[in-house]
Amino acid sequence: MYPEAVKVFAINPGSTSTKLALLTVGPEGVRTVHEDVVRHAPAPGLTEDLDRRRGHVHARAEAWQPFEAVAARGGLVGPVPAGVYEVDPAMVELCLKAPHGAHPANLAAPLALELARRYGVPAYVVDPPTVDELDEVSRVSGAPGIPRRSRVHALNLRYTARKVAERLGVAFESAALVGAHLGGGTSVVRFSGGRMVDTNDALLGEGPFSPNRAGTVPIYGVIEKTARDGRQAARNFFGREAGFKGLLGTDDLRQVEARLDDPRVRLTADAYALQVAKYMLGLAAGQRPQAFFLTGAGARFGYAVRAIEQRLAWAAPVHVLAGEFEMQALAEGAWRAASGLETPRRIGEVIHGSVGL
């Protein structure tokens, strides 16, 4: 018997915005009661950024309460298993010290713990972006000392994979799937046994290019760019100024689709679709998938999506779930934990090795 529905306050900080929502979630699914997005200019550091966002988050929580749980987007907490994590002081300290990288997502856990203490409810992080469940064979690269690593849109991909498994009528834990999140970065994942056993590094590693990231590029070009411009300039170039932005001058896929009459724009869109399909088919070499799926805001880029589907359809059915479902994924994860359907982990146990990857 499934537990009753609960109300969840969800927090999702991004580089230039904070998304907030109050959602009701239970056996019948997820329903959004309230939602809000506040825009920000970039802040000089995490502490300043936290101070700037705190007032709006607390004001919305006061206006929308009562709720039974708080759900927070995960920050860069290092390689961890997938699942739901209890927000505790150890996680907050890790997010604010940021040894694995400073990103606005690191602010979600501190804000969630403040609300949890104020309203006497539990707070959770769900599937942080540094989830790393790679099979050991998938971790090996051809360069000693440079293992492959997983940094992908884990929250949205795992939520969407569960929905695709439901469509197929199979348990998520037994589904063989290959999915791609098409967003600011392009994440591609192979699911097996409920785990993300092979992925790319969508932040600054490998895989298809995206609106402003280079993805996999010839190594000689990386060496030459770094030698010529310096390490930081090269990081900015490959991670922020490449992809569609570097090739066409825009990282807005809506503008790209509006310019497809231009042969250069169409060629770039075709190259993007080819790269996504090639990477998805490459991951399928590990295990033939029951289905492919495409998600993320970029899955609304109709021309590219149709081209990807045409290249994949011979191997397995393709499901398109366009959009980002991060708030729903946060709420559903918090509901599973608050209702006893999933036992939340503690970040300190994972870091100190009592829970294996």
Secondary structure, DSSP 4 states (H G I P E B T S, - for coil): -PPPPEEEEEEEE-SSEEEEEEEEEETTEEEEEEEEEEE----SSHHHHHHHHHHHHHHHHHHH---SEEEEE-----SB-SSEEE--HHHHHHHHH-TT---GGGGHHHHHHHHHHHHT--EEEES-TTB----HHHH--SSTT-----BS-HHHHHHHHHHHHHHHTS-GGG--EEEEEESSSEEEEEEETTEEEEE-BTTTTSSS--SS---S--HHHHHHHHHHH-HHHHHHHHHHS-HHHHHHS---HHHHHHTTTSHHHHHHHHHHHHHHHHHHHHHGGGS--SEEEEEEGGGG-HHHHHHHHHHHTTTS-EEEEEB--HHHHHHHHHHHHHTTSSPPB-HHHHHTTSS--
